[in-house]
Structure formats: C-alpha cells, structure tokens
C-alpha cells in the first residue's frame, strides 16, 4: 500500500503557518509527499527544503490572484498537488498548512487505510476536527465550526478540490466516505489578537475585491474573539510536532464562557441544545456521503 501526502503553501513565515509541523505530523504515514510552494518572498521554499526528507517533492507555483470568488485559488493549488501524485499511489493524504495529526492516531489511520483499500464503496476517509481558538488551550465547539472533513482519498481519476479547498468532489458528486475516529487538529485560529487580525485581512484577500475590503476590513479593524459562541478548555496533549511551537507561546488569554454564550441568539442556542442532546446537527453542510462508520 502506497500513501502520498499532498499540500500547498505560500508565505508560511510571514503568515505564521505551522506548515513544517503539519507535514511532519503525517510524514511517517507517507511514502511520498507533494508540496506545492506558491510564489513566496519570505523563505517558505527553504523552510520546506529544511524538512530534509527524501519523500518530499517540491513543485513551484505562481498563484492566479484573479481567482477571488470563494477562495478558488486554494482549490487550484490543491489540484496542482493532487495531479503530481504518483500514479501507483493507493491513498492520498491531504493536510493544510494550519493542521496537524496527533501521532496517537497513526496506528488507527494505517489500519483504516488497509481495511478500506479494497472496498470499492469507500472512496475516502472522513476525519473529525478540533478547532483551536485564541490559544492552544481552547477549542471551538458549536455550529460555527465544521465537524468533519475528508483528508484521505483513494487515488481515483476525477477527484478534485471543491470550492475553497475545504473538501473534495469526484467529478460532480460527493465522495463516499467512512467516518473514522481520528482527529485533525486545526490551529489556524490559535493566534494572539494581532495575529488573528493579520490572518483575517490576508485570508480575505483571496475571497473579495478592494471595494469589499474597504467596507468590511478598514485599516482600523481589530479581531474580536467574541464570535466563537462556545469554547471548551482542552485537557489533552498536542501532536509532538507542535510541541516546540506551543512551548514558545508568548501570549495568554482567558475566555468568559458565559459572555460567549450570551452572544448567541435564541435560534443558535436552541439548535446547539438539540445537537448536545442528540448528536444531530440540524441543517449541517456535508460535502461528502457517509457510507460506513
């Protein structure tokens, strides 16, 4: 069984993406790893080269910044990486530059890949998510945060990144997946206030034009932590690849859960209560079809 990792990245240093931690968190499971490096001016390519693994294959890329509708440029870069995967790869393991997988899940992931390899009804494996927010000590747990996404795909012709690269499609249909009991740790929002202000401004450049920017993100914009709805203190351990970064953390933040909850309107509170009691997320967007659990 051959596994190929794939990802894309641009200006990881300037934007403080833990791309090295992301790649190395799943590298032990991969026989090759495709990294599409966009036109960067901050040493990102050298950062990837510094991983110093024979499995890493770097592809240089220039982003088409005219693709602003819905973040399509992210999907375009993801597709470049997927297209470079070796034809003899069985599984394709996708990870984004602000994600990581805890090594405790490696045996389970390997087992699930082996078991699903020859099951034609399973085209991908669906992961659960932990979205860290504001710091490495809290994660978001509400309807504002997506619960699951496909991160392992069989190497099937016709697979492509969908919308802004959050998920995938096979031709024009949803991919048939098995939900597995492994988590992706998402660190994109685990930043200090100034870091999140920069993230929001940079991220939205790939979704909106200057007119929208001037109206919604003026120079005086500052990030507001209060839109999380509900946060839970994290009591587990982080992936080993993230430990050095977490140890170097130089900011502290504490959240008032009552104030966050007070900001939720009645509808959101009611829907959240239903989910808490039943596990059913009413109206949840699912860019996949679960065929096995």
KEZAZA-825229 format. One record per residue (C-alpha): residue number from 1; residue in three letters; x negated, y negated, z negated. Coordinates in pm, whole numbers, padded with zeros to 5 digits. Each point is the difference from the previous one (the first is absolute). Last residue first. Example, Ala and Ser with C-alpha at 12.3 -4.5 7.8 and 13.67 -1.06 7.14 Angstrom:
<sites>
<site i="2" aa="SER" c1="-01367" c2="00106" c3="-00714"/>
<site i="1" aa="ALA" c1="00137" c2="00344" c3="-00066"/>
</sites>
This chain:
<sites>
<site i="293" aa="UNK" c1="01888" c2="-00436" c3="-01028"/>
<site i="292" aa="UNK" c1="00088" c2="00091" c3="00358"/>
<site i="291" aa="UNK" c1="00168" c2="-00162" c3="00300"/>
<site i="290" aa="UNK" c1="-00040" c2="-00364" c3="-00106"/>
<site i="289" aa="UNK" c1="00059" c2="-00225" c3="00300"/>
<site i="288" aa="UNK" c1="-00219" c2="-00308" c3="00028"/>
<site i="287" aa="UNK" c1="00018" c2="-00380" c3="00012"/>
<site i="286" aa="UNK" c1="00230" c2="-00006" c3="-00299"/>
<site i="285" aa="UNK" c1="00157" c2="-00328" c3="-00106"/>
<site i="284" aa="UNK" c1="00183" c2="00050" c3="-00330"/>
<site i="283" aa="UNK" c1="00368" c2="-00094" c3="00006"/>
<site i="282" aa="UNK" c1="00066" c2="00128" c3="-00353"/>
<site i="281" aa="UNK" c1="-00313" c2="00137" c3="-00167"/>
<site i="280" aa="UNK" c1="00113" c2="00329" c3="-00152"/>
<site i="279" aa="UNK" c1="-00202" c2="00122" c3="-00300"/>
<site i="278" aa="UNK" c1="00327" c2="00041" c3="-00190"/>
<site i="277" aa="UNK" c1="-00020" c2="-00209" c3="-00318"/>
<site i="276" aa="UNK" c1="-00289" c2="-00230" c3="00089"/>
<site i="275" aa="UNK" c1="00123" c2="-00038" c3="00358"/>
<site i="274" aa="UNK" c1="00350" c2="-00096" c3="-00110"/>
<site i="273" aa="UNK" c1="-00146" c2="-00247" c3="-00251"/>
<site i="272" aa="UNK" c1="-00211" c2="-00160" c3="00274"/>
<site i="271" aa="UNK" c1="00309" c2="-00047" c3="00215"/>
<site i="270" aa="UNK" c1="00179" c2="-00172" c3="-00288"/>
<site i="269" aa="UNK" c1="-00297" c2="-00225" c3="-00084"/>
<site i="268" aa="UNK" c1="-00043" c2="-00095" c3="00365"/>
<site i="267" aa="UNK" c1="00368" c2="-00090" c3="00031"/>
<site i="266" aa="UNK" c1="00007" c2="-00197" c3="-00324"/>
<site i="265" aa="UNK" c1="-00293" c2="-00224" c3="00098"/>
<site i="264" aa="UNK" c1="-00354" c2="00078" c3="-00116"/>
<site i="263" aa="UNK" c1="-00189" c2="-00289" c3="-00160"/>
<site i="262" aa="UNK" c1="00097" c2="00114" c3="-00348"/>
<site i="261" aa="UNK" c1="-00189" c2="00323" c3="00070"/>
<site i="260" aa="UNK" c1="-00324" c2="-00191" c3="00045"/>
<site i="259" aa="UNK" c1="00061" c2="-00204" c3="-00314"/>
<site i="258" aa="UNK" c1="00068" c2="00315" c3="-00203"/>
<site i="257" aa="UNK" c1="-00311" c2="00170" c3="00137"/>
<site i="256" aa="UNK" c1="-00225" c2="-00283" c3="-00123"/>
<site i="255" aa="UNK" c1="-00321" c2="00067" c3="00188"/>
<site i="254" aa="UNK" c1="-00360" c2="-00017" c3="-00116"/>
<site i="253" aa="UNK" c1="-00297" c2="-00104" c3="00209"/>
<site i="252" aa="UNK" c1="-00372" c2="00029" c3="-00044"/>
<site i="251" aa="UNK" c1="-00270" c2="-00096" c3="00247"/>
<site i="250" aa="UNK" c1="-00360" c2="00100" c3="00053"/>
<site i="249" aa="UNK" c1="00033" c2="00353" c3="00136"/>
<site i="248" aa="UNK" c1="-00347" c2="00150" c3="00046"/>
<site i="247" aa="UNK" c1="00106" c2="00327" c3="-00164"/>
<site i="246" aa="UNK" c1="00283" c2="00026" c3="00254"/>
<site i="245" aa="UNK" c1="-00238" c2="-00031" c3="00296"/>
<site i="244" aa="UNK" c1="-00238" c2="00260" c3="-00143"/>
<site i="243" aa="UNK" c1="00288" c2="00238" c3="-00078"/>
<site i="242" aa="UNK" c1="00169" c2="-00012" c3="00342"/>
<site i="241" aa="UNK" c1="-00182" c2="00298" c3="00155"/>
<site i="240" aa="UNK" c1="00084" c2="00209" c3="-00306"/>
<site i="239" aa="UNK" c1="00370" c2="-00040" c3="00069"/>
<site i="238" aa="UNK" c1="00186" c2="-00173" c3="-00285"/>
<site i="237" aa="UNK" c1="00102" c2="00159" c3="-00326"/>
<site i="236" aa="UNK" c1="00344" c2="00008" c3="-00159"/>
<site i="235" aa="UNK" c1="00175" c2="-00237" c3="-00241"/>
<site i="234" aa="UNK" c1="00133" c2="-00256" c3="00248"/>
<site i="233" aa="UNK" c1="00226" c2="-00262" c3="-00159"/>
<site i="232" aa="UNK" c1="00328" c2="-00024" c3="00187"/>
<site i="231" aa="UNK" c1="00117" c2="-00300" c3="00199"/>
<site i="230" aa="UNK" c1="00351" c2="-00102" c3="00096"/>
<site i="229" aa="UNK" c1="00145" c2="-00269" c3="00224"/>
<site i="228" aa="UNK" c1="-00339" c2="-00085" c3="00162"/>
<site i="227" aa="UNK" c1="00094" c2="-00354" c3="00104"/>
<site i="226" aa="UNK" c1="-00141" c2="-00172" c3="-00310"/>
<site i="225" aa="UNK" c1="-00365" c2="00017" c3="00101"/>
<site i="224" aa="UNK" c1="00032" c2="-00328" c3="00192"/>
<site i="223" aa="UNK" c1="-00277" c2="-00076" c3="00250"/>
<site i="222" aa="UNK" c1="-00093" c2="-00365" c3="00048"/>
<site i="221" aa="UNK" c1="00088" c2="-00208" c3="00307"/>
<site i="220" aa="UNK" c1="-00135" c2="-00359" c3="00005"/>
<site i="219" aa="UNK" c1="-00150" c2="00040" c3="00349"/>
<site i="218" aa="UNK" c1="00347" c2="00084" c3="00131"/>
<site i="217" aa="UNK" c1="00115" c2="00363" c3="00028"/>
<site i="216" aa="UNK" c1="00369" c2="00006" c3="00100"/>
<site i="215" aa="UNK" c1="00049" c2="-00303" c3="00224"/>
<site i="214" aa="UNK" c1="-00353" c2="-00048" c3="00133"/>
<site i="213" aa="UNK" c1="-00040" c2="00373" c3="00054"/>
<site i="212" aa="UNK" c1="00328" c2="00034" c3="00188"/>
<site i="211" aa="UNK" c1="-00111" c2="-00274" c3="00241"/>
<site i="210" aa="UNK" c1="-00349" c2="00151" c3="00029"/>
<site i="209" aa="UNK" c1="00129" c2="00335" c3="00127"/>
<site i="208" aa="UNK" c1="00087" c2="00309" c3="-00202"/>
<site i="207" aa="UNK" c1="-00092" c2="00364" c3="-00059"/>
<site i="206" aa="UNK" c1="-00377" c2="00027" c3="00030"/>
<site i="205" aa="UNK" c1="-00065" c2="-00329" c3="-00177"/>
<site i="204" aa="UNK" c1="00228" c2="00134" c3="-00275"/>
<site i="203" aa="UNK" c1="-00275" c2="00220" c3="-00138"/>
<site i="202" aa="UNK" c1="-00251" c2="-00285" c3="-00033"/>
<site i="201" aa="UNK" c1="00234" c2="-00229" c3="-00195"/>
<site i="200" aa="UNK" c1="00136" c2="00278" c3="-00220"/>
<site i="199" aa="UNK" c1="-00347" c2="00136" c3="-00070"/>
<site i="198" aa="UNK" c1="-00145" c2="-00342" c3="-00085"/>
<site i="197" aa="UNK" c1="00276" c2="-00063" c3="-00256"/>
<site i="196" aa="UNK" c1="-00054" c2="00353" c3="-00128"/>
<site i="195" aa="UNK" c1="-00369" c2="-00062" c3="-00059"/>
<site i="194" aa="UNK" c1="00070" c2="-00331" c3="-00173"/>
<site i="193" aa="UNK" c1="00243" c2="00172" c3="-00237"/>
<site i="192" aa="UNK" c1="-00233" c2="00292" c3="-00086"/>
<site i="191" aa="UNK" c1="00029" c2="00316" c3="00210"/>
<site i="190" aa="UNK" c1="00169" c2="00339" c3="-00018"/>
<site i="189" aa="UNK" c1="00246" c2="-00073" c3="00282"/>
<site i="188" aa="UNK" c1="-00176" c2="00203" c3="00269"/>
<site i="187" aa="UNK" c1="-00091" c2="00278" c3="-00242"/>
<site i="186" aa="UNK" c1="00222" c2="00283" c3="00123"/>
<site i="185" aa="UNK" c1="-00068" c2="00335" c3="-00165"/>
<site i="184" aa="UNK" c1="00128" c2="00270" c3="00235"/>
<site i="183" aa="UNK" c1="00160" c2="00277" c3="-00197"/>
<site i="182" aa="UNK" c1="00031" c2="00376" c3="00027"/>
<site i="181" aa="UNK" c1="00302" c2="00220" c3="-00066"/>
<site i="180" aa="UNK" c1="00077" c2="00077" c3="00363"/>
<site i="179" aa="UNK" c1="00299" c2="-00096" c3="00214"/>
<site i="178" aa="UNK" c1="-00003" c2="00208" c3="00318"/>
<site i="177" aa="UNK" c1="00046" c2="-00189" c3="00321"/>
<site i="176" aa="UNK" c1="00187" c2="-00016" c3="00330"/>
<site i="175" aa="UNK" c1="-00103" c2="-00318" c3="00182"/>
<site i="174" aa="UNK" c1="00263" c2="-00255" c3="00097"/>
<site i="173" aa="UNK" c1="00073" c2="-00039" c3="00369"/>
<site i="172" aa="UNK" c1="-00117" c2="-00214" c3="00290"/>
<site i="171" aa="UNK" c1="-00319" c2="00184" c3="00100"/>
<site i="170" aa="UNK" c1="-00099" c2="00150" c3="-00333"/>
<site i="169" aa="UNK" c1="00021" c2="-00291" c3="-00244"/>
<site i="168" aa="UNK" c1="-00231" c2="-00132" c3="-00269"/>
<site i="167" aa="UNK" c1="00000" c2="-00211" c3="-00317"/>
<site i="166" aa="UNK" c1="-00124" c2="-00322" c3="-00159"/>
<site i="165" aa="UNK" c1="-00181" c2="-00091" c3="00319"/>
<site i="164" aa="UNK" c1="00181" c2="-00331" c3="00056"/>
<site i="163" aa="UNK" c1="00276" c2="00141" c3="00224"/>
<site i="162" aa="UNK" c1="-00077" c2="00369" c3="00050"/>
<site i="161" aa="UNK" c1="-00335" c2="00168" c3="00060"/>
<site i="160" aa="UNK" c1="00005" c2="00265" c3="00269"/>
<site i="159" aa="UNK" c1="00038" c2="00375" c3="00034"/>
<site i="158" aa="UNK" c1="00063" c2="00101" c3="00362"/>
<site i="157" aa="UNK" c1="-00253" c2="00281" c3="00017"/>
<site i="156" aa="UNK" c1="-00007" c2="00190" c3="-00328"/>
<site i="155" aa="UNK" c1="-00299" c2="00012" c3="-00233"/>
<site i="154" aa="UNK" c1="00204" c2="00088" c3="-00308"/>
<site i="153" aa="UNK" c1="00052" c2="-00294" c3="-00227"/>
<site i="152" aa="UNK" c1="-00103" c2="-00081" c3="-00356"/>
<site i="151" aa="UNK" c1="00078" c2="-00343" c3="-00146"/>
<site i="150" aa="UNK" c1="00375" c2="-00021" c3="00038"/>
<site i="149" aa="UNK" c1="00155" c2="-00243" c3="-00245"/>
<site i="148" aa="UNK" c1="00191" c2="00006" c3="-00327"/>
<site i="147" aa="UNK" c1="00145" c2="-00224" c3="-00271"/>
<site i="146" aa="UNK" c1="00015" c2="-00338" c3="00169"/>
<site i="145" aa="UNK" c1="-00007" c2="-00281" c3="-00258"/>
<site i="144" aa="UNK" c1="00266" c2="-00267" c3="-00043"/>
<site i="143" aa="UNK" c1="00246" c2="00264" c3="-00117"/>
<site i="142" aa="UNK" c1="-00181" c2="00023" c3="-00332"/>
<site i="141" aa="UNK" c1="-00309" c2="00143" c3="-00166"/>
<site i="140" aa="UNK" c1="-00299" c2="-00227" c3="00046"/>
<site i="139" aa="UNK" c1="-00324" c2="00110" c3="-00159"/>
<site i="138" aa="UNK" c1="-00190" c2="-00147" c3="-00292"/>
<site i="137" aa="UNK" c1="-00350" c2="00042" c3="-00147"/>
<site i="136" aa="UNK" c1="-00210" c2="-00045" c3="00314"/>
<site i="135" aa="UNK" c1="00104" c2="-00363" c3="00016"/>
<site i="134" aa="UNK" c1="00257" c2="-00229" c3="00161"/>
<site i="133" aa="UNK" c1="00187" c2="00294" c3="00150"/>
<site i="132" aa="UNK" c1="-00091" c2="00361" c3="00058"/>
<site i="131" aa="UNK" c1="00234" c2="00177" c3="00240"/>
<site i="130" aa="UNK" c1="00014" c2="00373" c3="-00076"/>
<site i="129" aa="UNK" c1="00123" c2="00199" c3="00298"/>
<site i="128" aa="UNK" c1="00128" c2="00347" c3="00093"/>
<site i="127" aa="UNK" c1="-00143" c2="00177" c3="00302"/>
<site i="126" aa="UNK" c1="00176" c2="00155" c3="00299"/>
<site i="125" aa="UNK" c1="-00175" c2="00272" c3="00198"/>
<site i="124" aa="UNK" c1="00039" c2="00019" c3="00377"/>
<site i="123" aa="UNK" c1="00134" c2="00200" c3="00292"/>
<site i="122" aa="UNK" c1="00178" c2="00276" c3="-00193"/>
<site i="121" aa="UNK" c1="00248" c2="00204" c3="00207"/>
<site i="120" aa="UNK" c1="-00283" c2="00174" c3="00185"/>
<site i="119" aa="UNK" c1="-00129" c2="00161" c3="-00318"/>
<site i="118" aa="UNK" c1="-00349" c2="00122" c3="00090"/>
<site i="117" aa="UNK" c1="-00196" c2="-00265" c3="-00188"/>
<site i="116" aa="UNK" c1="00255" c2="-00049" c3="-00276"/>
<site i="115" aa="UNK" c1="-00158" c2="00238" c3="-00252"/>
<site i="114" aa="UNK" c1="-00357" c2="-00107" c3="00076"/>
<site i="113" aa="UNK" c1="00084" c2="-00371" c3="-00017"/>
<site i="112" aa="UNK" c1="00190" c2="00047" c3="-00327"/>
<site i="111" aa="UNK" c1="-00295" c2="00185" c3="-00157"/>
<site i="110" aa="UNK" c1="-00245" c2="-00272" c3="00103"/>
<site i="109" aa="UNK" c1="00229" c2="-00265" c3="-00145"/>
<site i="108" aa="UNK" c1="00039" c2="00196" c3="-00324"/>
<site i="107" aa="UNK" c1="-00375" c2="00049" c3="-00041"/>
<site i="106" aa="UNK" c1="-00067" c2="-00371" c3="00074"/>
<site i="105" aa="UNK" c1="00262" c2="-00140" c3="-00238"/>
<site i="104" aa="UNK" c1="-00233" c2="-00036" c3="-00299"/>
<site i="103" aa="UNK" c1="-00232" c2="-00198" c3="00228"/>
<site i="102" aa="UNK" c1="00235" c2="-00296" c3="-00024"/>
<site i="101" aa="UNK" c1="00089" c2="-00138" c3="00342"/>
<site i="100" aa="UNK" c1="-00070" c2="-00362" c3="00092"/>
<site i="99" aa="UNK" c1="00173" c2="-00291" c3="00172"/>
<site i="98" aa="UNK" c1="-00098" c2="-00359" c3="00082"/>
<site i="97" aa="UNK" c1="-00175" c2="00066" c3="00331"/>
<site i="96" aa="UNK" c1="00268" c2="00231" c3="00133"/>
<site i="95" aa="UNK" c1="-00014" c2="00377" c3="00007"/>
<site i="94" aa="UNK" c1="00094" c2="00246" c3="00270"/>
<site i="93" aa="UNK" c1="-00089" c2="00370" c3="-00012"/>
<site i="92" aa="UNK" c1="00033" c2="00172" c3="00339"/>
<site i="91" aa="UNK" c1="00043" c2="00378" c3="-00009"/>
<site i="90" aa="UNK" c1="-00089" c2="00271" c3="00251"/>
<site i="89" aa="UNK" c1="-00298" c2="-00170" c3="00166"/>
<site i="88" aa="UNK" c1="-00107" c2="00167" c3="00326"/>
<site i="87" aa="UNK" c1="00074" c2="-00306" c3="00214"/>
<site i="86" aa="UNK" c1="-00235" c2="-00213" c3="-00207"/>
<site i="85" aa="UNK" c1="00159" c2="-00318" c3="-00134"/>
<site i="84" aa="UNK" c1="-00068" c2="-00308" c3="00214"/>
<site i="83" aa="UNK" c1="00367" c2="-00055" c3="00091"/>
<site i="82" aa="UNK" c1="00092" c2="-00015" c3="-00371"/>
<site i="81" aa="UNK" c1="-00249" c2="-00283" c3="-00058"/>
<site i="80" aa="UNK" c1="00127" c2="-00205" c3="00292"/>
<site i="79" aa="UNK" c1="00357" c2="00067" c3="-00116"/>
<site i="78" aa="UNK" c1="-00080" c2="-00148" c3="-00341"/>
<site i="77" aa="UNK" c1="-00134" c2="-00314" c3="00169"/>
<site i="76" aa="UNK" c1="00321" c2="-00043" c3="00200"/>
<site i="75" aa="UNK" c1="00214" c2="00067" c3="-00308"/>
<site i="74" aa="UNK" c1="-00179" c2="-00275" c3="-00192"/>
<site i="73" aa="UNK" c1="00036" c2="-00237" c3="00298"/>
<site i="72" aa="UNK" c1="00375" c2="00053" c3="-00011"/>
<site i="71" aa="UNK" c1="00033" c2="-00203" c3="-00321"/>
<site i="70" aa="UNK" c1="00372" c2="-00058" c3="00049"/>
<site i="69" aa="UNK" c1="-00044" c2="-00230" c3="00299"/>
<site i="68" aa="UNK" c1="-00352" c2="-00141" c3="-00014"/>
<site i="67" aa="UNK" c1="-00159" c2="00194" c3="00284"/>
<site i="66" aa="UNK" c1="-00177" c2="-00305" c3="00148"/>
<site i="65" aa="UNK" c1="-00290" c2="00075" c3="-00233"/>
<site i="64" aa="UNK" c1="-00117" c2="00285" c3="00219"/>
<site i="63" aa="UNK" c1="-00273" c2="00134" c3="-00225"/>
<site i="62" aa="UNK" c1="-00342" c2="00078" c3="00143"/>
<site i="61" aa="UNK" c1="-00128" c2="00350" c3="-00075"/>
<site i="60" aa="UNK" c1="-00316" c2="00189" c3="-00086"/>
<site i="59" aa="UNK" c1="00037" c2="00373" c3="-00055"/>
<site i="58" aa="UNK" c1="-00191" c2="00154" c3="-00289"/>
<site i="57" aa="UNK" c1="-00025" c2="00377" c3="-00045"/>
<site i="56" aa="UNK" c1="-00056" c2="00116" c3="-00358"/>
<site i="55" aa="UNK" c1="-00053" c2="00375" c3="-00054"/>
<site i="54" aa="UNK" c1="-00378" c2="-00039" c3="-00006"/>
<site i="53" aa="UNK" c1="00044" c2="-00199" c3="-00323"/>
<site i="52" aa="UNK" c1="-00201" c2="-00308" c3="-00090"/>
<site i="51" aa="UNK" c1="00274" c2="-00195" c3="-00176"/>
<site i="50" aa="UNK" c1="-00224" c2="-00296" c3="00080"/>
<site i="49" aa="UNK" c1="00111" c2="00004" c3="00362"/>
<site i="48" aa="UNK" c1="00346" c2="-00101" c3="-00123"/>
<site i="47" aa="UNK" c1="-00137" c2="-00300" c3="-00192"/>
<site i="46" aa="UNK" c1="-00224" c2="-00087" c3="00292"/>
<site i="45" aa="UNK" c1="00308" c2="-00028" c3="00220"/>
<site i="44" aa="UNK" c1="00170" c2="-00223" c3="-00256"/>
<site i="43" aa="UNK" c1="-00290" c2="-00245" c3="-00010"/>
<site i="42" aa="UNK" c1="00207" c2="-00317" c3="-00029"/>
<site i="41" aa="UNK" c1="00067" c2="-00114" c3="00356"/>
<site i="40" aa="UNK" c1="00241" c2="00271" c3="00112"/>
<site i="39" aa="UNK" c1="00131" c2="00105" c3="00341"/>
<site i="38" aa="UNK" c1="00194" c2="00312" c3="-00093"/>
<site i="37" aa="UNK" c1="-00156" c2="00320" c3="-00127"/>
<site i="36" aa="UNK" c1="00183" c2="00317" c3="00106"/>
<site i="35" aa="UNK" c1="-00109" c2="00272" c3="-00241"/>
<site i="34" aa="UNK" c1="00036" c2="00363" c3="00112"/>
<site i="33" aa="UNK" c1="-00089" c2="00260" c3="-00263"/>
<site i="32" aa="UNK" c1="-00116" c2="00352" c3="00077"/>
<site i="31" aa="UNK" c1="00016" c2="00328" c3="-00189"/>
<site i="30" aa="UNK" c1="00228" c2="-00150" c3="-00264"/>
<site i="29" aa="UNK" c1="00106" c2="00114" c3="-00348"/>
<site i="28" aa="UNK" c1="-00314" c2="-00133" c3="-00172"/>
<site i="27" aa="UNK" c1="00061" c2="-00333" c3="00182"/>
<site i="26" aa="UNK" c1="00331" c2="-00059" c3="-00178"/>
<site i="25" aa="UNK" c1="-00107" c2="-00239" c3="-00277"/>
<site i="24" aa="UNK" c1="-00308" c2="-00096" c3="00203"/>
<site i="23" aa="UNK" c1="00213" c2="-00183" c3="00256"/>
<site i="22" aa="UNK" c1="00206" c2="-00196" c3="-00251"/>
<site i="21" aa="UNK" c1="-00296" c2="-00086" c3="-00224"/>
<site i="20" aa="UNK" c1="-00190" c2="-00130" c3="00302"/>
<site i="19" aa="UNK" c1="00307" c2="-00197" c3="00109"/>
<site i="18" aa="UNK" c1="00055" c2="-00168" c3="-00337"/>
<site i="17" aa="UNK" c1="00126" c2="-00314" c3="00176"/>
<site i="16" aa="UNK" c1="-00130" c2="-00326" c3="-00147"/>
<site i="15" aa="UNK" c1="00128" c2="-00224" c3="00281"/>
<site i="14" aa="UNK" c1="-00340" c2="-00148" c3="00079"/>
<site i="13" aa="UNK" c1="-00174" c2="00334" c3="-00040"/>
<site i="12" aa="UNK" c1="00254" c2="00203" c3="00198"/>
<site i="11" aa="UNK" c1="-00012" c2="-00233" c3="00300"/>
<site i="10" aa="UNK" c1="00173" c2="00252" c3="00228"/>
<site i="9" aa="UNK" c1="00105" c2="00360" c3="-00062"/>
<site i="8" aa="UNK" c1="00150" c2="00304" c3="00170"/>
<site i="7" aa="UNK" c1="00057" c2="00356" c3="-00119"/>
<site i="6" aa="UNK" c1="-00041" c2="00364" c3="00093"/>
<site i="5" aa="UNK" c1="-00083" c2="00328" c3="-00170"/>
<site i="4" aa="UNK" c1="-00036" c2="00314" c3="00208"/>
<site i="3" aa="UNK" c1="00069" c2="00344" c3="-00143"/>
<site i="2" aa="UNK" c1="-00102" c2="00328" c3="00162"/>
<site i="1" aa="UNK" c1="00148" c2="00331" c3="-00111"/>
</sites>
